[in-house]
């Protein structure tokens, strides 16, 4: 995986996080007027329609059948579990508690990437992830009674989300990212429709309807970007970028919901952003070092001789 490809994956992940937090902002606005299940179902349906348009515009209609690929279906199922366990936990716990526990997802993803994907993580990158997690904890400041039975729900969501992200790497490259995201959106639409059994759904007014459309568009774009990111960059390099959600949520909280962050929120945000930027810098430094090592090895090799296998084929080091 080249350094240029890795950096494109990193920037795709950053854009995906902005899309997802914007999606959350639209959802929060819509939830003030509509029940939860209806909002998720309509949002997912809107996202599926947007993704279908993207698929058709790209001339990939014949590849829609790959949405039933085993790996794609696995990712869609894990994403549905992630959504439902997180939302259920959110209904039982304070939002700060749920958010903090779910922020264990990048740590779990990085840890699971070692045995499942064979990736290597050095001490500096582990430190960046831990600092980012600490910043998220400072921002959310969970209550001391966090660890009750319901706290297992967002923890389960974090685990499912980590497995979902890792499973993305196993999806064949022939399956377009839009098709993968389309499969997820359809699965969520069908799954969230079950909420209609105990909720009273109603036709939304103009404003919540526009919020749902906006949520669907950002949800669709976020999924496409995240699939691209996990296909083109090491999991350990992009997982810490999830913490970008925290400063973005503070921004939307101030601009849209008139919530002013206190000193704890500002301090935590500095740690989160700093850790994310440090992780990106580490990836850039690693890429430069590898390029120099390859150039030096090529210069030492005799004219016409093949490059040593240890240099030509060794996996990238973190």
ROMAR-777492 format. One record per residue (C-alpha): residue number from 1; residue in three letters; y, z, x. Coordinates in pm, 1 decimal. Example, Ala and Ser with C-alpha at 12.3 -4.5 7.8 and 13.67 -1.06 7.14 Angstrom:
<pts>
@resi->1	resn->ALA	north->-450.0	up->780.0	east->1230.0
@resi->2	resn->SER	north->-106.0	up->714.0	east->1367.0
</pts>
This chain:
<pts>
@resi->1	resn->UNK	north->0.0	up->0.0	east->0.0
@resi->2	resn->UNK	north->321.4	up->-122.0	east->172.9
@resi->3	resn->UNK	north->631.1	up->90.9	east->214.7
@resi->4	resn->UNK	north->836.0	up->-152.1	east->1.0
@resi->5	resn->UNK	north->580.4	up->-131.3	east->-280.3
@resi->6	resn->UNK	north->575.3	up->248.2	east->-255.3
@resi->7	resn->UNK	north->953.1	up->273.9	east->-281.7
@resi->8	resn->UNK	north->951.7	up->45.7	east->-586.5
@resi->9	resn->UNK	north->697.1	up->280.2	east->-741.5
@resi->10	resn->UNK	north->920.6	up->578.3	east->-664.0
@resi->11	resn->UNK	north->1225.6	up->421.5	east->-828.1
@resi->12	resn->UNK	north->1012.5	up->318.4	east->-1126.7
@resi->13	resn->UNK	north->906.2	up->681.8	east->-1163.9
@resi->14	resn->UNK	north->1268.1	up->798.4	east->-1154.4
@resi->15	resn->UNK	north->1360.0	up->547.1	east->-1424.9
@resi->16	resn->UNK	north->1056.2	up->651.9	east->-1630.5
@resi->17	resn->UNK	north->1167.7	up->1014.8	east->-1624.8
@resi->18	resn->UNK	north->1515.4	up->917.1	east->-1746.4
@resi->19	resn->UNK	north->1355.4	up->718.1	east->-2029.2
@resi->20	resn->UNK	north->1129.6	up->1007.6	east->-2127.4
@resi->21	resn->UNK	north->1404.3	up->1269.4	east->-2137.6
@resi->22	resn->UNK	north->1619.4	up->1027.3	east->-2339.5
@resi->23	resn->UNK	north->1323.6	up->991.0	east->-2573.3
@resi->24	resn->UNK	north->1311.6	up->1370.5	east->-2605.1
@resi->25	resn->UNK	north->1682.2	up->1378.1	east->-2685.7
@resi->26	resn->UNK	north->1634.4	up->1125.9	east->-2967.8
@resi->27	resn->UNK	north->1331.2	up->1318.7	east->-3093.7
@resi->28	resn->UNK	north->1526.1	up->1645.1	east->-3099.8
@resi->29	resn->UNK	north->1799.3	up->1482.7	east->-3306.6
@resi->30	resn->UNK	north->1547.3	up->1330.3	east->-3548.5
@resi->31	resn->UNK	north->1354.2	up->1657.3	east->-3583.5
@resi->32	resn->UNK	north->1658.7	up->1821.9	east->-3737.1
@resi->33	resn->UNK	north->1596.8	up->1609.3	east->-4048.9
@resi->34	resn->UNK	north->1227.2	up->1511.9	east->-4047.1
@resi->35	resn->UNK	north->892.3	up->1690.7	east->-3999.4
@resi->36	resn->UNK	north->723.1	up->1679.7	east->-3660.5
@resi->37	resn->UNK	north->421.4	up->1464.7	east->-3745.1
@resi->38	resn->UNK	north->633.2	up->1202.1	east->-3917.7
@resi->39	resn->UNK	north->872.4	up->1180.7	east->-3623.0
@resi->40	resn->UNK	north->590.7	up->1136.4	east->-3369.4
@resi->41	resn->UNK	north->411.6	up->880.2	east->-3587.6
@resi->42	resn->UNK	north->724.1	up->673.0	east->-3654.7
@resi->43	resn->UNK	north->837.6	up->699.4	east->-3291.1
@resi->44	resn->UNK	north->499.1	up->583.1	east->-3164.9
@resi->45	resn->UNK	north->488.2	up->299.4	east->-3418.8
@resi->46	resn->UNK	north->835.6	up->185.2	east->-3311.6
@resi->47	resn->UNK	north->726.9	up->201.7	east->-2948.5
@resi->48	resn->UNK	north->414.2	up->0.0	east->-3025.0
@resi->49	resn->UNK	north->625.0	up->-272.5	east->-3189.1
@resi->50	resn->UNK	north->860.4	up->-287.5	east->-2889.2
@resi->51	resn->UNK	north->564.8	up->-310.7	east->-2652.5
@resi->52	resn->UNK	north->404.7	up->-582.1	east->-2863.6
@resi->53	resn->UNK	north->725.7	up->-786.4	east->-2834.1
@resi->54	resn->UNK	north->721.6	up->-732.0	east->-2455.4
@resi->55	resn->UNK	north->358.1	up->-842.6	east->-2436.5
@resi->56	resn->UNK	north->424.0	up->-1158.3	east->-2639.0
@resi->57	resn->UNK	north->741.9	up->-1238.2	east->-2443.1
@resi->58	resn->UNK	north->545.9	up->-1213.9	east->-2117.1
@resi->59	resn->UNK	north->279.3	up->-1450.1	east->-2248.6
@resi->60	resn->UNK	north->14.9	up->-1178.0	east->-2226.1
@resi->61	resn->UNK	north->-106.5	up->-1189.5	east->-2586.9
@resi->62	resn->UNK	north->-458.0	up->-1287.0	east->-2478.9
@resi->63	resn->UNK	north->-474.0	up->-972.0	east->-2265.7
@resi->64	resn->UNK	north->-422.5	up->-736.6	east->-2560.7
@resi->65	resn->UNK	north->-800.6	up->-718.4	east->-2584.4
@resi->66	resn->UNK	north->-799.5	up->-533.2	east->-2251.0
@resi->67	resn->UNK	north->-643.9	up->-239.2	east->-2439.1
@resi->68	resn->UNK	north->-1000.6	up->-138.2	east->-2526.6
@resi->69	resn->UNK	north->-1102.5	up->-126.4	east->-2159.7
@resi->70	resn->UNK	north->-1280.8	up->199.4	east->-2083.1
@resi->71	resn->UNK	north->-1017.2	up->318.8	east->-1836.6
@resi->72	resn->UNK	north->-731.5	up->223.5	east->-2068.4
@resi->73	resn->UNK	north->-895.2	up->403.4	east->-2359.6
@resi->74	resn->UNK	north->-950.8	up->707.4	east->-2135.9
@resi->75	resn->UNK	north->-583.7	up->716.5	east->-2041.9
@resi->76	resn->UNK	north->-476.5	up->678.1	east->-2405.1
@resi->77	resn->UNK	north->-705.1	up->961.7	east->-2510.6
@resi->78	resn->UNK	north->-576.0	up->1189.8	east->-2236.1
@resi->79	resn->UNK	north->-217.4	up->1103.5	east->-2328.4
@resi->80	resn->UNK	north->-284.8	up->1188.8	east->-2692.9
@resi->81	resn->UNK	north->-436.1	up->1522.8	east->-2590.0
@resi->82	resn->UNK	north->-136.9	up->1588.2	east->-2366.4
@resi->83	resn->UNK	north->107.3	up->1520.5	east->-2648.9
@resi->84	resn->UNK	north->-69.3	up->1722.2	east->-2915.5
@resi->85	resn->UNK	north->-145.9	up->2027.8	east->-2700.9
@resi->86	resn->UNK	north->210.8	up->2033.5	east->-2569.9
@resi->87	resn->UNK	north->365.2	up->1997.9	east->-2916.1
@resi->88	resn->UNK	north->132.6	up->2262.2	east->-3059.6
@resi->89	resn->UNK	north->225.3	up->2497.3	east->-2775.8
@resi->90	resn->UNK	north->591.0	up->2420.9	east->-2837.2
@resi->91	resn->UNK	north->549.4	up->2529.5	east->-3198.7
@resi->92	resn->UNK	north->398.5	up->2862.7	east->-3089.0
@resi->93	resn->UNK	north->602.6	up->2950.2	east->-2778.2
@resi->94	resn->UNK	north->969.2	up->2945.6	east->-2674.0
@resi->95	resn->UNK	north->1068.0	up->2606.5	east->-2535.0
@resi->96	resn->UNK	north->1151.1	up->2759.8	east->-2194.0
@resi->97	resn->UNK	north->803.4	up->2909.6	east->-2169.3
@resi->98	resn->UNK	north->631.6	up->2586.7	east->-2272.2
@resi->99	resn->UNK	north->841.0	up->2377.7	east->-2034.3
@resi->100	resn->UNK	north->778.1	up->2606.6	east->-1738.9
@resi->101	resn->UNK	north->402.6	up->2612.2	east->-1784.4
@resi->102	resn->UNK	north->389.8	up->2234.5	east->-1829.4
@resi->103	resn->UNK	north->580.6	up->2192.9	east->-1503.3
@resi->104	resn->UNK	north->253.1	up->2286.5	east->-1334.8
@resi->105	resn->UNK	north->148.0	up->1924.6	east->-1402.4
@resi->106	resn->UNK	north->283.4	up->1779.8	east->-1073.7
@resi->107	resn->UNK	north->109.3	up->2054.8	east->-876.4
@resi->108	resn->UNK	north->-216.3	up->1987.8	east->-1060.2
@resi->109	resn->UNK	north->-177.3	up->1611.7	east->-1012.9
@resi->110	resn->UNK	north->-122.3	up->1647.8	east->-639.9
@resi->111	resn->UNK	north->-411.3	up->1890.5	east->-604.2
@resi->112	resn->UNK	north->-648.3	up->1670.7	east->-807.1
@resi->113	resn->UNK	north->-542.5	up->1356.9	east->-617.3
@resi->114	resn->UNK	north->-698.0	up->1500.3	east->-301.2
@resi->115	resn->UNK	north->-1061.6	up->1518.1	east->-426.0
@resi->116	resn->UNK	north->-1038.2	up->1240.2	east->-688.9
@resi->117	resn->UNK	north->-834.0	up->977.3	east->-502.2
@resi->118	resn->UNK	north->-881.6	up->1083.2	east->-141.4
@resi->119	resn->UNK	north->-507.9	up->1118.3	east->-81.5
@resi->120	resn->UNK	north->-377.9	up->1341.3	east->195.6
@resi->121	resn->UNK	north->-91.2	up->1583.4	east->148.8
@resi->122	resn->UNK	north->82.9	up->1752.0	east->439.8
@resi->123	resn->UNK	north->244.0	up->2092.0	east->442.8
@resi->124	resn->UNK	north->599.3	up->1959.1	east->407.5
@resi->125	resn->UNK	north->517.6	up->1775.7	east->86.1
@resi->126	resn->UNK	north->339.4	up->2080.1	east->-54.8
@resi->127	resn->UNK	north->650.8	up->2281.3	east->25.2
@resi->128	resn->UNK	north->872.3	up->2027.8	east->-156.1
@resi->129	resn->UNK	north->653.4	up->2050.1	east->-465.5
@resi->130	resn->UNK	north->656.5	up->2430.2	east->-461.1
@resi->131	resn->UNK	north->1034.9	up->2440.0	east->-418.8
@resi->132	resn->UNK	north->1075.4	up->2197.9	east->-709.3
@resi->133	resn->UNK	north->850.5	up->2410.9	east->-927.0
@resi->134	resn->UNK	north->1048.7	up->2721.9	east->-829.9
@resi->135	resn->UNK	north->1368.8	up->2547.8	east->-934.2
@resi->136	resn->UNK	north->1217.8	up->2460.1	east->-1271.7
@resi->137	resn->UNK	north->1120.1	up->2824.8	east->-1320.6
@resi->138	resn->UNK	north->1474.0	up->2939.1	east->-1238.0
@resi->139	resn->UNK	north->1621.2	up->2694.2	east->-1490.1
@resi->140	resn->UNK	north->1389.4	up->2789.3	east->-1775.2
@resi->141	resn->UNK	north->1359.3	up->3163.5	east->-1693.6
@resi->142	resn->UNK	north->1044.0	up->3229.3	east->-1898.5
@resi->143	resn->UNK	north->1002.6	up->3552.2	east->-2093.4
@resi->144	resn->UNK	north->783.8	up->3823.2	east->-1938.6
@resi->145	resn->UNK	north->532.0	up->3790.9	east->-2222.4
@resi->146	resn->UNK	north->450.8	up->3428.8	east->-2131.5
@resi->147	resn->UNK	north->84.4	up->3487.8	east->-2059.7
@resi->148	resn->UNK	north->-60.5	up->3524.2	east->-2405.9
@resi->149	resn->UNK	north->-335.2	up->3319.4	east->-2566.3
@resi->150	resn->UNK	north->-100.9	up->3041.8	east->-2678.3
@resi->151	resn->UNK	north->15.2	up->2991.8	east->-2319.1
@resi->152	resn->UNK	north->-315.4	up->2811.9	east->-2262.4
@resi->153	resn->UNK	north->-189.0	up->2521.9	east->-2478.1
@resi->154	resn->UNK	north->86.0	up->2390.6	east->-2245.2
@resi->155	resn->UNK	north->-143.1	up->2464.5	east->-1951.3
@resi->156	resn->UNK	north->-406.4	up->2243.1	east->-2115.2
@resi->157	resn->UNK	north->-133.8	up->1981.9	east->-2168.3
@resi->158	resn->UNK	north->-47.2	up->1997.1	east->-1797.8
@resi->159	resn->UNK	north->-412.1	up->1949.6	east->-1702.9
@resi->160	resn->UNK	north->-456.7	up->1658.1	east->-1945.4
@resi->161	resn->UNK	north->-134.1	up->1501.7	east->-1821.5
@resi->162	resn->UNK	north->-251.1	up->1528.8	east->-1460.6
@resi->163	resn->UNK	north->-584.7	up->1365.8	east->-1540.3
@resi->164	resn->UNK	north->-401.4	up->1096.4	east->-1738.4
@resi->165	resn->UNK	north->-182.9	up->1011.0	east->-1440.4
@resi->166	resn->UNK	north->-476.3	up->999.2	east->-1201.6
@resi->167	resn->UNK	north->-680.5	up->785.0	east->-1441.8
@resi->168	resn->UNK	north->-396.7	up->530.2	east->-1439.4
@resi->169	resn->UNK	north->-488.4	up->439.6	east->-1081.0
@resi->170	resn->UNK	north->-835.9	up->334.5	east->-1198.4
@resi->171	resn->UNK	north->-709.7	up->77.2	east->-1449.3
@resi->172	resn->UNK	north->-773.0	up->-280.8	east->-1323.9
@resi->173	resn->UNK	north->-458.1	up->-462.8	east->-1211.7
@resi->174	resn->UNK	north->-545.0	up->-746.4	east->-1452.0
@resi->175	resn->UNK	north->-446.9	up->-513.6	east->-1738.9
@resi->176	resn->UNK	north->-66.2	up->-539.5	east->-1782.6
@resi->177	resn->UNK	north->130.6	up->-215.9	east->-1788.6
@resi->178	resn->UNK	north->271.0	up->-307.0	east->-2130.4
@resi->179	resn->UNK	north->-82.5	up->-332.5	east->-2269.7
@resi->180	resn->UNK	north->-170.2	up->10.4	east->-2129.4
@resi->181	resn->UNK	north->141.1	up->159.7	east->-2289.3
@resi->182	resn->UNK	north->70.4	up->-29.0	east->-2614.9
@resi->183	resn->UNK	north->-274.2	up->128.5	east->-2632.2
@resi->184	resn->UNK	north->-116.6	up->472.0	east->-2587.2
@resi->185	resn->UNK	north->143.7	up->409.0	east->-2858.6
@resi->186	resn->UNK	north->-115.7	up->288.0	east->-3109.9
@resi->187	resn->UNK	north->-338.0	up->588.1	east->-3036.3
@resi->188	resn->UNK	north->-49.2	up->829.2	east->-3089.2
@resi->189	resn->UNK	north->53.2	up->655.1	east->-3412.5
@resi->190	resn->UNK	north->-294.6	up->691.8	east->-3558.6
@resi->191	resn->UNK	north->-344.9	up->1044.5	east->-3427.2
@resi->192	resn->UNK	north->-9.9	up->1182.3	east->-3541.0
@resi->193	resn->UNK	north->-60.3	up->1035.6	east->-3888.6
@resi->194	resn->UNK	north->-310.8	up->1315.9	east->-3943.8
@resi->195	resn->UNK	north->-9.4	up->1547.8	east->-3977.0
@resi->196	resn->UNK	north->57.1	up->1384.7	east->-4314.2
@resi->197	resn->UNK	north->-231.1	up->1590.6	east->-4453.5
@resi->198	resn->UNK	north->-16.3	up->1908.3	east->-4448.7
@resi->199	resn->UNK	north->338.4	up->1775.7	east->-4412.1
@resi->200	resn->UNK	north->567.0	up->1626.8	east->-4675.6
@resi->201	resn->UNK	north->686.8	up->1297.1	east->-4533.7
@resi->202	resn->UNK	north->999.4	up->1123.9	east->-4664.4
@resi->203	resn->UNK	north->1203.2	up->810.0	east->-4604.0
@resi->204	resn->UNK	north->1450.6	up->885.5	east->-4321.2
@resi->205	resn->UNK	north->1825.0	up->838.3	east->-4360.6
@resi->206	resn->UNK	north->2016.8	up->600.3	east->-4132.8
@resi->207	resn->UNK	north->2093.2	up->842.3	east->-3846.9
@resi->208	resn->UNK	north->1740.6	up->984.0	east->-3799.1
@resi->209	resn->UNK	north->1604.9	up->630.5	east->-3842.2
@resi->210	resn->UNK	north->1826.0	up->509.1	east->-3555.6
@resi->211	resn->UNK	north->1713.6	up->807.6	east->-3346.4
@resi->212	resn->UNK	north->1350.5	up->717.1	east->-3409.2
@resi->213	resn->UNK	north->1414.1	up->355.1	east->-3307.5
@resi->214	resn->UNK	north->1591.0	up->472.5	east->-2991.0
@resi->215	resn->UNK	north->1305.9	up->710.6	east->-2921.0
@resi->216	resn->UNK	north->1053.8	up->431.0	east->-2967.2
@resi->217	resn->UNK	north->1235.3	up->200.8	east->-2725.7
@resi->218	resn->UNK	north->1274.8	up->463.9	east->-2451.4
@resi->219	resn->UNK	north->917.2	up->583.4	east->-2507.4
@resi->220	resn->UNK	north->790.4	up->227.2	east->-2459.4
@resi->221	resn->UNK	north->998.3	up->160.3	east->-2148.0
@resi->222	resn->UNK	north->907.0	up->497.7	east->-1998.7
@resi->223	resn->UNK	north->535.8	up->429.3	east->-2036.9
@resi->224	resn->UNK	north->560.8	up->83.4	east->-1879.7
@resi->225	resn->UNK	north->760.0	up->220.5	east->-1586.3
@resi->226	resn->UNK	north->526.1	up->515.2	east->-1530.5
@resi->227	resn->UNK	north->215.4	up->293.9	east->-1531.6
@resi->228	resn->UNK	north->387.2	up->72.2	east->-1274.4
@resi->229	resn->UNK	north->480.3	up->374.0	east->-1062.6
@resi->230	resn->UNK	north->130.2	up->520.3	east->-1047.8
@resi->231	resn->UNK	north->-15.4	up->180.2	east->-964.3
@resi->232	resn->UNK	north->222.6	up->115.7	east->-677.0
@resi->233	resn->UNK	north->287.9	up->451.2	east->-509.4
@resi->234	resn->UNK	north->74.3	up->744.3	east->-392.3
@resi->235	resn->UNK	north->36.9	up->1013.6	east->-656.1
@resi->236	resn->UNK	north->155.2	up->1279.3	east->-411.0
@resi->237	resn->UNK	north->479.1	up->1085.7	east->-350.0
@resi->238	resn->UNK	north->584.6	up->1040.9	east->-712.8
@resi->239	resn->UNK	north->450.0	up->1353.9	east->-882.7
@resi->240	resn->UNK	north->740.6	up->1574.5	east->-761.2
@resi->241	resn->UNK	north->983.2	up->1333.8	east->-929.8
@resi->242	resn->UNK	north->883.1	up->1476.4	east->-1266.5
@resi->243	resn->UNK	north->1127.0	up->1758.2	east->-1190.4
@resi->244	resn->UNK	north->1408.2	up->1507.2	east->-1247.9
@resi->245	resn->UNK	north->1346.7	up->1589.1	east->-1615.0
@resi->246	resn->UNK	north->1510.9	up->1928.0	east->-1563.6
@resi->247	resn->UNK	north->1860.8	up->1820.5	east->-1449.9
@resi->248	resn->UNK	north->1852.8	up->1533.5	east->-1701.5
@resi->249	resn->UNK	north->1772.7	up->1778.5	east->-1979.1
@resi->250	resn->UNK	north->2066.0	up->1997.2	east->-1869.1
@resi->251	resn->UNK	north->2292.1	up->1691.6	east->-1882.2
@resi->252	resn->UNK	north->2184.8	up->1595.4	east->-2233.9
@resi->253	resn->UNK	north->2203.1	up->1958.2	east->-2340.2
@resi->254	resn->UNK	north->2569.2	up->1970.1	east->-2238.5
@resi->255	resn->UNK	north->2679.8	up->1623.6	east->-2356.7
@resi->256	resn->UNK	north->2480.7	up->1597.5	east->-2681.5
@resi->257	resn->UNK	north->2408.3	up->1956.6	east->-2783.9
@resi->258	resn->UNK	north->2712.2	up->2132.8	east->-2626.0
@resi->259	resn->UNK	north->2495.5	up->2368.5	east->-2420.9
@resi->260	resn->UNK	north->2666.9	up->2482.2	east->-2100.4
@resi->261	resn->UNK	north->2423.5	up->2577.4	east->-1819.0
@resi->262	resn->UNK	north->2475.7	up->2912.6	east->-1649.8
@resi->263	resn->UNK	north->2451.8	up->2992.9	east->-1279.7
@resi->264	resn->UNK	north->2072.5	up->3013.3	east->-1305.0
@resi->265	resn->UNK	north->2055.1	up->2664.5	east->-1451.0
@resi->266	resn->UNK	north->2285.5	up->2520.9	east->-1186.5
@resi->267	resn->UNK	north->2097.0	up->2692.5	east->-901.3
@resi->268	resn->UNK	north->1760.4	up->2576.3	east->-1030.2
@resi->269	resn->UNK	north->1885.3	up->2221.7	east->-1074.2
@resi->270	resn->UNK	north->2002.7	up->2211.0	east->-712.2
@resi->271	resn->UNK	north->1655.4	up->2318.0	east->-597.9
@resi->272	resn->UNK	north->1482.6	up->2063.6	east->-820.9
@resi->273	resn->UNK	north->1698.3	up->1769.3	east->-717.6
@resi->274	resn->UNK	north->1690.8	up->1874.7	east->-352.5
@resi->275	resn->UNK	north->1311.6	up->1898.4	east->-350.6
@resi->276	resn->UNK	north->1278.9	up->1557.8	east->-515.0
@resi->277	resn->UNK	north->1514.6	up->1391.5	east->-267.3
@resi->278	resn->UNK	north->1333.0	up->1560.2	east->20.9
@resi->279	resn->UNK	north->999.5	up->1427.0	east->-105.3
@resi->280	resn->UNK	north->1144.0	up->1074.4	east->-115.9
@resi->281	resn->UNK	north->1282.4	up->1115.2	east->236.6
@resi->282	resn->UNK	north->942.2	up->1231.9	east->362.7
@resi->283	resn->UNK	north->783.1	up->919.5	east->216.9
@resi->284	resn->UNK	north->1045.1	up->699.1	east->383.7
@resi->285	resn->UNK	north->998.0	up->872.7	east->721.7
@resi->286	resn->UNK	north->620.2	up->840.1	east->692.1
@resi->287	resn->UNK	north->654.3	up->468.1	east->621.9
@resi->288	resn->UNK	north->879.2	up->413.6	east->924.9
@resi->289	resn->UNK	north->642.9	up->606.7	east->1150.7
@resi->290	resn->UNK	north->346.0	up->400.7	east->1032.1
@resi->291	resn->UNK	north->536.5	up->75.3	east->1085.6
@resi->292	resn->UNK	north->629.0	up->179.9	east->1440.6
@resi->293	resn->UNK	north->269.9	up->280.6	east->1513.4
@resi->294	resn->UNK	north->139.9	up->-56.4	east->1393.5
@resi->295	resn->UNK	north->402.7	up->-242.4	east->1597.7
@resi->296	resn->UNK	north->319.1	up->-40.4	east->1909.8
@resi->297	resn->UNK	north->-54.3	up->-99.8	east->1863.5
@resi->298	resn->UNK	north->2.3	up->-472.8	east->1818.3
@resi->299	resn->UNK	north->214.4	up->-483.4	east->2134.2
@resi->300	resn->UNK	north->-58.3	up->-308.0	east->2335.4
@resi->301	resn->UNK	north->-336.8	up->-535.4	east->2206.9
@resi->302	resn->UNK	north->-434.7	up->-820.8	east->2445.5
@resi->303	resn->UNK	north->-317.4	up->-1168.6	east->2343.5
@resi->304	resn->UNK	north->-562.3	up->-1317.5	east->2093.5
@resi->305	resn->UNK	north->-751.7	up->-989.9	east->2058.4
@resi->306	resn->UNK	north->-810.2	up->-832.1	east->1720.8
@resi->307	resn->UNK	north->-625.3	up->-513.5	east->1640.0
@resi->308	resn->UNK	north->-849.4	up->-205.6	east->1670.9
@resi->309	resn->UNK	north->-1015.8	up->-118.0	east->1341.8
@resi->310	resn->UNK	north->-883.7	up->237.9	east->1357.0
@resi->311	resn->UNK	north->-529.5	up->101.9	east->1348.9
@resi->312	resn->UNK	north->-577.7	up->-193.0	east->1116.2
@resi->313	resn->UNK	north->-778.6	up->-18.2	east->849.7
@resi->314	resn->UNK	north->-687.0	up->348.3	east->861.9
@resi->315	resn->UNK	north->-553.1	up->490.9	east->535.7
@resi->316	resn->UNK	north->-187.8	up->594.9	east->521.8
@resi->317	resn->UNK	north->-120.4	up->952.8	east->618.6
@resi->318	resn->UNK	north->109.4	up->1182.7	east->428.6
</pts>
